[in-house]
Amino acid sequence: MTTNSLSAQSQPVATAANNALRDIKPPMEIPSGWEWLWWVLGAAAAGALLYFAWRHWRRRRVQAALVPPVPAHVRARKWLEEALALLAQPKPFCTLVSDTIRVYLEERFEFRAPERTTEEFLYELQGSRLLLPGQKDSLGGFLERCDLVKFAQYEPGEPELRELHASALRLVEETEPELVQPGEALDHAPR
C-alpha cells in the first residue's frame, strides 16, 4: 500500500502545478486578407519607376547620338575668329593661332602636333603625303614665325599678325574636307 499512497500524494501536487496562474498572452493579430494588395501596389510602383528610368535613359542616348560632332575645320575657323580679339597682344594671339592650327591638324589628319616641338612636327610632316609641298612650306614658315613671338620675345606689328592669321585661315580652307551632297553623288555617276 505504500506505493498507492505515494501515487495518491503525487497527483494532487502535479495538478497544483498545472493550475498555477500564468501571465496574460499578448493579443493575436488576425489577418485581414488585404496584405497582398500592398505587396502588389509596391511591386507595381517599383516597376513603373524602373520603366520611366529606362525610357529616360534611352531617350537621352538617342538624343546624344543625333547631335553630330562639330567638324575640325568649323571649330578651327571659330577659334581663329576669336583670336582676332587678341591682336593687341602678340604673344597670346600667336599662341592661340598656333595652337588652333596644331589641334586642327591633329583632328583632321591625325598628326600628333600639339605634343611635339615645331621641329619634330615639321620633320614628321615632311614624310606625309596628306599636305601638298606648298602647304608644308607655308605651315613651316607660319609655325616658325609664331615661335619667334612665343619664345624669342619678338614683337610684330598688327599687319604681320594679320598676315599670320590669314596664313592660318588659308591653311584651314585649303585642307578642309569637301562635303558631297547626297543628290550630287548621283548626278555625277556615269550613265
C-alpha positions in Angstrom: 0.0 0.0 0.0 2.8 2.3 0.2 3.1 2.6 -3.5 -0.6 3.6 -3.7 -0.2 6.2 -1.1 2.7 7.7 -2.8 0.9 7.9 -6.1 -2.1 9.5 -4.4 0.1 12.1 -2.8 1.9 13.0 -6.0 -1.3 13.5 -8.0 -2.5 16.5 -6.0 0.9 18.1 -6.2 1.1 17.6 -10.0 -2.4 19.1 -10.5 -1.5 22.1 -8.3 1.5 22.9 -10.6 -0.8 22.7 -13.6 -3.3 25.0 -12.1 -0.8 27.7 -11.3 -1.5 31.3 -12.6 0.0 32.2 -15.9 0.7 35.6 -17.4 -1.7 37.1 -19.9 -0.8 36.3 -23.5 -0.3 39.3 -25.9 -3.1 39.9 -28.4 -3.1 37.9 -31.6 -3.2 39.6 -34.9 -6.0 38.4 -37.1 -5.0 38.7 -40.8 -7.5 40.9 -42.8 -6.6 39.3 -46.2 -5.5 42.7 -47.7 -1.7 42.4 -47.2 -1.3 41.1 -50.7 -2.7 44.4 -52.1 0.1 46.4 -50.5 2.7 44.0 -52.0 1.2 44.2 -55.4 1.0 48.1 -55.3 4.6 48.3 -54.1 5.8 46.0 -56.9 3.8 48.0 -59.5 5.2 51.3 -58.3 8.8 49.9 -58.4 8.1 48.5 -61.9 6.7 51.9 -63.1 9.8 53.7 -61.7 12.2 51.3 -63.5 10.2 51.7 -66.7 10.4 55.5 -66.7 14.1 55.5 -65.7 14.8 53.1 -68.6 12.8 55.3 -71.0 14.5 58.5 -69.9 18.0 56.8 -70.3 17.1 55.5 -73.8 15.8 58.9 -74.9 18.9 60.7 -73.7 21.1 58.1 -75.5 19.2 58.6 -78.8 19.5 62.4 -78.4 23.2 62.2 -77.8 23.6 60.1 -80.9 21.7 62.6 -83.0 24.0 65.5 -82.2 26.8 65.3 -84.8 30.3 66.4 -83.7 31.5 69.8 -84.9 33.9 69.3 -87.7 37.5 70.3 -87.1 37.6 73.0 -89.8 34.5 74.7 -88.4 35.9 74.7 -84.9 39.3 76.0 -86.2 37.6 78.9 -88.0 35.7 79.8 -84.9 38.9 79.8 -82.8 40.7 81.8 -85.4 37.9 84.4 -85.4 38.2 84.6 -81.6 41.9 85.1 -81.9 41.4 88.4 -83.7 40.3 89.9 -80.4 43.9 89.4 -79.2 45.6 91.4 -82.0 46.9 94.0 -79.5 48.7 91.2 -77.5 51.1 89.5 -79.9 52.1 86.6 -77.6 48.6 85.4 -76.6 47.5 86.0 -80.2 50.3 83.8 -81.7 49.8 81.2 -79.0 46.1 80.8 -79.8 46.5 80.8 -83.6 49.4 78.3 -83.4 47.6 76.0 -81.0 44.4 76.2 -83.2 46.3 75.1 -86.3 48.1 72.3 -84.3 44.8 71.0 -82.9 43.1 71.3 -86.3 45.9 69.3 -88.0 45.7 66.6 -85.3 42.0 66.2 -85.6 41.9 66.5 -89.4 45.0 64.4 -90.3 45.8 62.6 -87.0 49.2 64.3 -86.7 50.5 64.5 -83.1 51.1 68.2 -83.5 50.2 69.7 -80.0 52.5 67.2 -78.2 55.7 68.0 -80.2 58.1 70.8 -80.8 57.9 72.6 -84.1 61.0 70.9 -85.4 59.7 67.4 -84.5 56.3 68.2 -86.1 57.8 69.6 -89.3 60.1 66.5 -89.6 57.1 64.2 -89.3 55.1 66.3 -91.7 57.8 66.1 -94.4 57.2 62.3 -94.7 53.5 62.7 -95.0 51.5 63.0 -98.3 48.5 64.5 -96.6 49.6 68.1 -97.4 50.9 69.5 -100.6 54.5 70.7 -100.7 53.4 74.3 -100.8 51.2 73.8 -97.8 54.0 72.2 -95.9 56.3 75.1 -96.6 53.7 77.6 -95.7 52.9 75.8 -92.4 56.6 75.6 -91.6 57.1 79.3 -92.0 53.9 80.0 -90.1 54.9 77.9 -87.1 58.4 79.4 -87.0 57.1 83.0 -87.0 54.7 82.0 -84.2 57.6 80.5 -82.2 59.6 83.7 -82.6 56.8 85.6 -80.9 56.1 83.0 -78.3 59.6 82.2 -77.3 62.0 84.9 -78.5 60.0 87.9 -77.4 59.7 89.2 -81.0 57.0 91.9 -81.1 55.5 92.0 -84.6 53.2 94.8 -85.8 49.5 94.4 -86.4 49.9 93.9 -90.2 52.3 91.0 -89.6 49.9 89.5 -87.1 47.0 89.8 -89.6 49.2 88.1 -92.2 49.8 85.2 -89.7 46.1 85.0 -89.2 45.4 85.0 -92.9 48.0 82.3 -93.4 46.4 80.1 -90.7 42.9 80.6 -92.2 44.2 79.9 -95.7 45.6 76.5 -94.5 42.3 75.6 -92.9 40.4 76.5 -96.1 42.8 74.6 -98.3 42.7 71.4 -96.2 39.1 71.2 -95.1 37.3 68.1 -96.4 35.0 68.5 -99.4 31.4 67.8 -98.5 29.5 65.8 -101.0 25.8 66.5 -101.1 23.6 63.3 -101.3 22.0 64.3 -104.6 25.3 65.4 -106.0 26.8 62.0 -106.0 24.0 60.6 -108.1 24.2 63.4 -110.6 27.9 62.7 -111.4 27.5 59.0 -111.7 28.4 57.6 -115.1 25.4 56.6 -117.2 
